[in-house]
Amino acid sequence: MALRFRHLLLTLVAVLVLLAAGLWLARERLVREVLRPWLVTEAARVLDGEVVLDDLRLAWGRVELQGLRLAREGLDVDVDALRIAFTFDGLLLRRLEEVVVLRPDVHLKLPLSDADEEATPLSLPGRAPFSVTAWTIEEGRLQVDLQDDSYVVRELAANGNFGEELHFVGAARVGAGEGVGVTLNGGGLWQDGLELTLEELAVDERPLLAKPVTVRPEGVGDLQVEVALPSFSSVEASGFLAAIDRPVPWPEGMQWQVTSPAAVLRLAASRPVLRL
């Protein structure tokens, strides 16, 4: 009896091994004809937009998405490649080991039109739905259109971790031509709603924030930004305005300098208040 049971167990193991091997050998067809269409459909449903995925590659512990595009009201996202590394133990804990985003291009249009505002808003869960041990963004680009104006952030590079506790650092260039360099770092919590804190923000290596800035994406509480500098002159202001392709608002040839300038921008009930 014991011999028969052992023989049956070995047969079952052999069948499972052969089945797994067959699935692995046929994985490209399964990924192309089953997994990729399902992933596109589910992503479009969750994000309430149009999703395109050129290619999906699966290897042991790794997934790579190539040619990922999302089109939603007021938002267009184009990513050359998205690489995800995972372990099976980590998946059981809703954890990814690494996420790398290559050459993302994000185009955001604000304010939304009346038709856009009727689109289903993206809602955030109360807690982080998963965690990422390490994430990286390389060669990113962001364009924000504000009615007649357009702002471009390029050469974006950032990294950090993601989860109920998260941290990030980033650098980019803003504006036309050489533009100005921007660096930042911060962190946040996603335990009872998402709360992000910007600890440091610098433009061309000059720190701008007088104190950290806290942002709650779902609008809980006020957003207050306090900017303080030792000094600020017409030369620096002209360079910054030229970098973002904006005209100088004072008479040509006028020179000025302000000592210890400070400004406070507060958003309360979606209405901005600026205090100098």
C-alpha positions in Angstrom: 0.0 0.0 0.0 2.8 2.4 1.0 4.6 1.5 -2.3 1.5 2.3 -4.4 1.0 5.6 -2.5 4.6 6.5 -3.1 4.2 5.6 -6.8 1.1 7.7 -7.1 2.8 10.7 -5.4 5.8 10.5 -7.7 3.4 10.3 -10.7 1.5 13.4 -9.6 4.8 15.3 -9.1 6.0 14.2 -12.5 2.7 15.4 -14.1 2.9 18.8 -12.3 6.5 19.2 -13.4 5.6 18.4 -17.0 2.6 20.7 -16.9 4.7 23.5 -15.5 7.3 22.9 -18.1 4.7 23.0 -20.9 3.2 26.2 -19.6 6.7 27.8 -19.3 7.5 26.8 -22.9 4.2 28.1 -24.1 4.4 31.3 -21.9 5.0 33.6 -24.9 1.7 32.6 -26.5 -0.1 32.7 -23.2 1.3 36.2 -22.4 0.5 37.5 -25.9 -3.0 36.0 -26.3 -4.3 35.9 -22.7 -2.4 37.9 -20.2 -1.6 41.1 -22.1 -5.3 41.6 -23.3 -6.6 40.9 -19.8 -4.1 43.4 -18.3 -5.0 46.1 -20.8 -8.8 45.6 -20.2 -8.4 45.7 -16.4 -6.1 48.7 -16.4 -8.6 50.6 -18.7 -11.4 49.7 -16.4 -9.6 50.7 -13.2 -8.2 53.9 -14.6 -11.3 54.9 -16.6 -9.3 55.6 -19.7 -7.8 54.1 -22.9 -4.8 51.8 -22.3 -2.4 50.5 -25.0 0.4 48.0 -24.3 2.8 47.1 -27.2 4.5 44.2 -25.5 4.6 42.2 -22.3 7.7 40.1 -21.4 7.7 37.6 -18.6 10.8 36.0 -17.0 11.4 34.3 -13.7 10.8 37.0 -11.0 10.6 39.8 -13.6 8.0 41.4 -15.8 8.6 44.1 -18.4 5.9 46.2 -20.1 7.0 48.0 -23.3 5.1 50.8 -25.0 2.6 51.6 -22.3 0.2 54.4 -23.0 -2.7 55.8 -21.0 -5.2 58.4 -22.3 -7.7 59.9 -19.8 -9.6 63.2 -19.7 -6.9 65.8 -19.2 -4.1 63.3 -18.9 -1.9 61.5 -21.4 0.9 59.1 -20.2 3.5 57.4 -22.5 6.1 55.1 -21.0 8.8 53.4 -23.0 9.3 50.6 -20.6 8.2 49.5 -17.1 10.3 46.9 -15.4 9.1 45.1 -12.3 11.1 42.6 -10.1 9.3 40.5 -7.6 9.5 37.4 -5.4 6.7 35.0 -4.8 7.0 35.5 -1.0 6.8 39.2 -1.6 3.7 38.9 -3.8 1.9 37.2 -0.9 2.7 40.2 1.2 1.7 42.6 -1.6 5.3 43.7 -2.0 7.3 44.4 -5.2 11.1 44.3 -4.9 11.9 46.9 -7.7 10.1 49.1 -10.2 11.9 51.0 -12.9 10.1 53.5 -15.2 12.1 54.4 -18.3 11.4 57.6 -20.2 7.9 58.4 -19.0 6.2 61.3 -20.8 3.3 62.8 -18.9 1.0 65.5 -20.4 -1.4 67.2 -18.0 -4.0 69.7 -19.0 -5.5 72.1 -16.4 -8.0 73.4 -15.7 -10.3 70.7 -16.9 -13.2 71.6 -19.2 -16.8 71.2 -18.1 -16.8 67.9 -20.0 -13.5 66.8 -18.4 -14.8 67.6 -14.9 -17.7 65.2 -15.4 -15.2 62.3 -15.9 -15.0 59.8 -13.1 -12.3 61.0 -10.6 -9.5 58.8 -9.5 -10.1 57.7 -5.9 -7.4 56.8 -3.5 -7.7 54.0 -0.9 -7.2 54.7 2.8 -4.0 52.7 2.9 -1.3 51.9 0.5 -2.5 49.0 -1.7 1.0 47.5 -2.0 4.6 48.4 -1.3 7.7 48.8 -3.4 11.2 48.2 -1.9 12.9 50.5 -4.4 11.6 52.5 -7.4 13.4 54.5 -10.0 12.3 57.0 -12.7 14.8 57.7 -15.5 14.7 60.4 -18.3 11.2 61.6 -17.4 9.3 64.5 -18.9 6.2 66.4 -17.6 4.2 69.0 -19.5 1.5 71.0 -17.7 -0.8 73.1 -19.8 -2.6 75.9 -18.0 -5.0 77.6 -20.4 -2.7 79.7 -22.6 0.5 78.8 -20.8 2.6 75.6 -20.9 5.3 74.5 -18.5 7.8 71.7 -19.2 9.8 69.6 -16.7 12.5 67.5 -18.4 15.5 65.3 -17.6 13.5 64.1 -14.6 15.3 61.5 -12.4 13.9 60.2 -9.1 14.1 57.3 -6.8 12.7 56.1 -3.5 10.5 53.5 -1.9 6.7 53.2 -1.7 4.2 51.9 0.9 2.6 52.9 4.1 5.8 54.9 4.7 7.5 56.3 1.7 10.5 58.5 0.8 11.6 60.1 -2.5 14.4 62.3 -4.0 14.4 63.8 -7.4 16.1 66.2 -9.8 15.0 67.8 -13.1 15.3 70.8 -15.3 12.5 73.3 -15.8 11.9 75.7 -18.7 13.2 76.2 -22.2 16.8 76.1 -23.4 19.1 75.2 -20.6 16.4 76.0 -18.0 16.9 75.9 -14.3 17.8 72.9 -12.2 15.4 71.8 -9.5 16.1 69.2 -6.7 13.7 68.0 -4.0 13.3 65.3 -1.4 10.6 64.3 1.0 8.4 61.5 2.3 5.0 60.6 3.4 2.5 58.3 5.0 -0.3 56.3 3.5 -2.0 54.8 6.5 -5.2 56.9 7.0 -5.3 58.6 3.6 -2.3 59.7 1.6 -0.1 62.5 3.1 3.0 63.7 1.3 5.6 66.1 2.8 8.1 68.0 0.7 11.1 68.5 3.0 13.5 70.4 0.7 13.1 72.2 -2.6 16.0 74.0 -4.3 16.3 75.9 -7.6 19.8 76.0 -9.0 21.1 74.8 -5.6 19.3 77.6 -3.7 16.9 76.3 -1.0 13.4 77.8 -1.3 11.3 76.3 1.5 11.2 78.0 4.9 9.5 74.9 6.3 8.3 71.5 5.0 5.2 71.5 2.8 2.4 68.9 3.4 0.0 67.9 0.7 -3.1 65.7 1.1 -4.3 64.8 -2.5 -7.9 64.3 -1.4 -8.1 67.8 -0.1 -8.1 67.2 3.6 -6.8 70.3 5.3 -5.0 73.3 3.8 -1.9 73.5 1.6 0.6 76.2 2.7 3.9 76.9 1.0 6.4 79.3 2.7 9.3 80.4 0.5 12.2 82.3 2.0 15.6 83.4 0.6 18.5 85.4 2.0 18.2 87.8 -1.0 16.7 88.0 -4.4 17.7 90.3 -7.3 16.4 91.4 -10.7 19.2 89.4 -12.3 18.1 86.2 -10.7 14.5 86.9 -11.4 15.2 87.6 -15.0 17.2 84.4 -15.4 14.4 82.3 -13.9 11.7 84.0 -16.0 13.7 83.5 -19.2 14.2 79.9 -18.3 10.5 79.3 -18.1 9.9 81.5 -21.2 8.1 84.3 -19.4 8.6 88.1 -20.0 10.1 90.4 -17.4 7.2 92.4 -15.8 9.3 95.5 -14.9 10.8 98.3 -17.1 13.8 97.3 -19.2 17.1 98.2 -17.6 15.6 98.5 -14.1 17.7 96.9 -11.4 16.5 95.9 -7.9 17.4 93.6 -5.0 15.3 92.4 -2.1 16.8 91.3 1.2 15.3 88.4 3.1 12.2 88.0 0.8 9.5 85.7 2.0 6.1 84.6 0.5 3.3 82.4 1.7 0.9 80.7 -0.6 -2.1 79.1 1.0 -4.8 77.0 -0.7 -8.0 76.9 1.3 -11.2 75.5 -0.1 -9.5 75.5 -3.5 -8.9 79.3 -3.4 -5.3 80.6 -3.5 -4.2 83.3 -1.0 -0.7 84.9 -1.5 0.9 86.9 1.3 4.3 88.6 0.8 
